[in-house]
Amino acid sequence: MRKRCIVWVLCLTWWLSLAGCTSQGGNAKEGKAGGKPVLAVETADLQVADMSQGVDVVGTLQPKREASVKSEYLGMVTEVFVTEWVHVKKGMPLAKLDTREADALIKKLEASIELARANLLEAEAAKSRAEREYERSRNLKEYGLITQQNLEDGETARTAAQARVSAAQAQLRAAEEDLRQGETRLAKAVIRAPMDGVVAACPVQVGDLVGEVGTPTVMFTIVDNRLLELVANVPSHATALLKVGQPLLFTTDAVPGKEFRGRVKFINPTVNPSDRSVKVIAEVANVPEVLKGGLFVQGRIITRERKGVPQVPRTSLVSWDITGQKGEVLVAERGAARLRQVRTGIASGDMVEITGGLAAGEKIITRGGFTVKDGDAVQTAGSAGGK
């Protein structure tokens, strides 16, 4: 029993001495390392690239050409040739209306033309007879076989015959004009596409009465998505920068990851008094038809483009006074971070122009800088810029 106690005491003494050595060794190691550890950061070179200046806008796309097709002809729909979402060409039949009354009227007008032609032939025959009688009377008058009165009566008959011919010709022209008018009206019973496009809506059905006076029913809505308009409102203080023809770059959530391009076509000369904005319309070519009317977009009207502009990522700015055009960045220099005062210019996307305070080749800390202070030891983990 006594031997066991002695062994336990020896073991406890050895364990305590070992723990003491370990504690002294750890204190020595922490002291050697000093204070704050070396921090890993990523850097980028001061870039020199082209930069654009512009006005940010939000807006809506809408088709430049859209038609609400209505009927000029009052009648009942008997056939519908197209459905929604189909492509149509200009002049393509869309629907047909009941034309039984119009067909009967056309036949009546055709009969009127035949009657007018017959009257004209009769009048021309009477004219020829009157002219022959007049010539005979004139010859007889030369030989004194008839009186002057007989000659004048023959001339009067000839003039009357000519007038009847003119009247018959006028009646024929009127009948032909009535027929053309009737055929034109009959042709309107076939509803045709006024332009190339896509049938966006087709609310009409067989049996519907269309072409009523007042507010005619919209039979078809046709849109042409090959050319769209981007309508946006720009604050009035930015309108001095805008000009017709400037490019407009935009994106939409409906087509993620793709940028589209348009061109300013119209700038409203008046300011909206409710929000002090100016309406701007840009044309957007849409071939193939990726975009749709009604989409909400975000974009930027490019008002100025500059070449060879020194710039840094927006995330590298420790502080930034946009109004005062100044800021601060951290530069990796000889293993330490150095706070540098810089002068800033315009911003474009994720990049900010640097007009002073940095030199070419300096390493700007872009990542990891949120924990770094001026004078901290840093180690470059990678470069985000060009070499």
NORBEL-V18720 format. One record per backbone hydrogen bond with DSSP energy under -1.0 kcal/mol. NH is the residue of the N-H (numbers start at 1). CO is the residue of the C=O. E is the energy in kcal/mol with one decimal. If there is no record, write none. Layout:
[[NH | CO | E] [NH | CO | E]]
This chain:
[[5 | 1 | -1.7] [6 | 2 | -1.8] [7 | 3 | -2.1] [8 | 4 | -2.2] [9 | 5 | -2.2] [10 | 6 | -2.1] [11 | 7 | -2.4] [12 | 8 | -2.3] [13 | 9 | -2.2] [14 | 10 | -2.2] [15 | 11 | -2.1] [16 | 12 | -2.1] [17 | 13 | -1.9] [18 | 14 | -2.0] [19 | 15 | -2.2] [20 | 16 | -1.8] [21 | 17 | -1.8] [22 | 18 | -2.0] [23 | 19 | -2.0] [24 | 20 | -2.0] [25 | 21 | -2.4] [26 | 22 | -2.1] [27 | 23 | -1.9] [28 | 24 | -1.8] [29 | 25 | -1.9] [30 | 26 | -2.3] [31 | 27 | -1.8] [32 | 28 | -1.6] [33 | 29 | -1.7] [34 | 30 | -1.1] [39 | 377 | -2.1] [41 | 379 | -2.3] [42 | 367 | -2.1] [43 | 382 | -2.3] [44 | 364 | -2.1] [47 | 311 | -1.7] [49 | 309 | -2.1] [51 | 306 | -2.4] [53 | 304 | -3.8] [55 | 301 | -2.1] [57 | 299 | -2.5] [59 | 297 | -2.0] [60 | 231 | -1.9] [61 | 295 | -2.4] [62 | 229 | -2.0] [64 | 227 | -2.2] [67 | 222 | -2.9] [69 | 220 | -3.1] [75 | 210 | -1.9] [77 | 208 | -2.7] [78 | 96 | -2.8] [79 | 96 | -1.8] [81 | 94 | -2.8] [85 | 199 | -3.6] [86 | 83 | -1.0] [88 | 197 | -3.0] [91 | 193 | -3.3] [92 | 89 | -2.1] [94 | 191 | -4.0] [95 | 191 | -1.4] [96 | 79 | -2.4] [97 | 189 | -2.1] [98 | 76 | -2.4] [103 | 99 | -2.8] [104 | 100 | -1.9] [105 | 101 | -2.2] [106 | 102 | -2.3] [107 | 103 | -2.0] [108 | 104 | -2.0] [109 | 105 | -2.4] [110 | 106 | -2.3] [111 | 107 | -1.9] [112 | 108 | -1.9] [113 | 109 | -1.8] [114 | 110 | -1.9] [115 | 111 | -2.2] [116 | 112 | -2.4] [117 | 113 | -2.4] [118 | 114 | -2.0] [119 | 115 | -2.5] [120 | 116 | -1.9] [121 | 117 | -2.3] [122 | 118 | -2.3] [123 | 119 | -2.5] [124 | 120 | -2.7] [125 | 121 | -2.2] [126 | 122 | -2.3] [127 | 123 | -2.1] [128 | 124 | -2.2] [129 | 125 | -2.1] [130 | 126 | -2.3] [131 | 127 | -2.4] [132 | 128 | -2.1] [133 | 129 | -2.3] [134 | 130 | -2.1] [135 | 131 | -2.2] [136 | 132 | -2.2] [137 | 133 | -2.5] [138 | 134 | -2.2] [139 | 135 | -1.9] [140 | 136 | -2.3] [141 | 137 | -2.1] [142 | 138 | -1.3] [144 | 141 | -1.0] [145 | 140 | -2.5] [151 | 147 | -1.5] [152 | 148 | -2.5] [153 | 149 | -2.3] [154 | 150 | -1.7] [155 | 151 | -2.0] [156 | 152 | -2.3] [157 | 153 | -2.2] [158 | 154 | -2.0] [159 | 155 | -2.3] [160 | 156 | -2.4] [161 | 157 | -2.1] [162 | 158 | -2.0] [163 | 159 | -2.1] [164 | 160 | -2.1] [165 | 161 | -1.8] [166 | 162 | -2.2] [167 | 163 | -2.4] [168 | 164 | -2.2] [169 | 165 | -2.5] [170 | 166 | -2.2] [171 | 167 | -2.3] [172 | 168 | -2.1] [173 | 169 | -2.4] [174 | 170 | -2.4] [175 | 171 | -2.3] [176 | 172 | -2.6] [177 | 173 | -2.4] [178 | 174 | -2.4] [179 | 175 | -2.0] [180 | 176 | -2.3] [181 | 177 | -2.5] [182 | 178 | -2.5] [183 | 179 | -2.8] [184 | 180 | -2.5] [185 | 181 | -2.4] [186 | 182 | -2.5] [187 | 183 | -2.4] [188 | 184 | -1.2] [189 | 186 | -1.5] [190 | 187 | -1.6] [191 | 95 | -2.2] [193 | 92 | -2.3] [197 | 88 | -2.2] [198 | 223 | -2.8] [199 | 86 | -2.4] [200 | 221 | -2.9] [201 | 221 | -1.3] [207 | 77 | -2.4] [208 | 205 | -2.0] [210 | 75 | -2.6] [219 | 69 | -2.9] [220 | 69 | -1.3] [221 | 201 | -2.3] [222 | 67 | -2.8] [223 | 198 | -2.3] [224 | 65 | -2.2] [228 | 284 | -2.7] [229 | 62 | -3.2] [230 | 282 | -3.2] [231 | 60 | -2.6] [232 | 280 | -2.5] [234 | 278 | -2.9] [236 | 276 | -2.1] [238 | 235 | -1.9] [239 | 236 | -1.1] [241 | 238 | -1.5] [242 | 239 | -1.1] [245 | 264 | -2.2] [246 | 243 | -1.6] [248 | 262 | -2.2] [249 | 300 | -2.3] [250 | 260 | -2.2] [251 | 298 | -2.8] [255 | 252 | -1.2] [258 | 255 | -1.1] [260 | 250 | -3.1] [262 | 248 | -2.5] [263 | 283 | -1.9] [264 | 246 | -2.8] [265 | 281 | -2.9] [266 | 281 | -2.2] [268 | 279 | -2.8] [272 | 277 | -3.2] [276 | 272 | -2.0] [278 | 234 | -2.8] [280 | 232 | -3.2] [281 | 266 | -2.7] [282 | 230 | -2.1] [283 | 263 | -2.5] [284 | 228 | -2.8] [286 | 226 | -2.7] [290 | 288 | -2.4] [294 | 61 | -4.0] [295 | 292 | -1.4] [297 | 59 | -2.6] [298 | 251 | -2.3] [299 | 57 | -2.9] [300 | 249 | -2.7] [301 | 55 | -2.8] [302 | 247 | -2.3] [303 | 53 | -2.2] [304 | 53 | -2.1] [306 | 51 | -3.3] [309 | 49 | -3.0] [311 | 47 | -2.7] [312 | 352 | -2.1] [314 | 350 | -3.3] [316 | 313 | -1.4] [317 | 314 | -1.3] [318 | 328 | -2.6] [319 | 328 | -1.1] [321 | 326 | -3.3] [325 | 321 | -1.1] [326 | 321 | -1.7] [327 | 342 | -2.3] [328 | 319 | -2.1] [329 | 340 | -2.3] [331 | 338 | -2.9] [332 | 363 | -2.3] [333 | 336 | -3.3] [337 | 376 | -2.7] [338 | 331 | -2.6] [340 | 329 | -3.4] [342 | 327 | -2.6] [343 | 356 | -2.8] [344 | 325 | -1.1] [345 | 353 | -2.1] [348 | 351 | -2.6] [351 | 348 | -1.9] [352 | 312 | -2.7] [353 | 346 | -2.9] [354 | 310 | -2.5] [355 | 343 | -2.4] [356 | 343 | -1.1] [362 | 359 | -1.6] [364 | 44 | -3.0] [365 | 330 | -2.9] [366 | 42 | -2.9] [367 | 42 | -1.5] [371 | 368 | -1.2] [375 | 337 | -3.8] [376 | 373 | -2.1] [378 | 335 | -2.3] [379 | 39 | -3.0] [381 | 41 | -3.8] [384 | 43 | -4.3]]
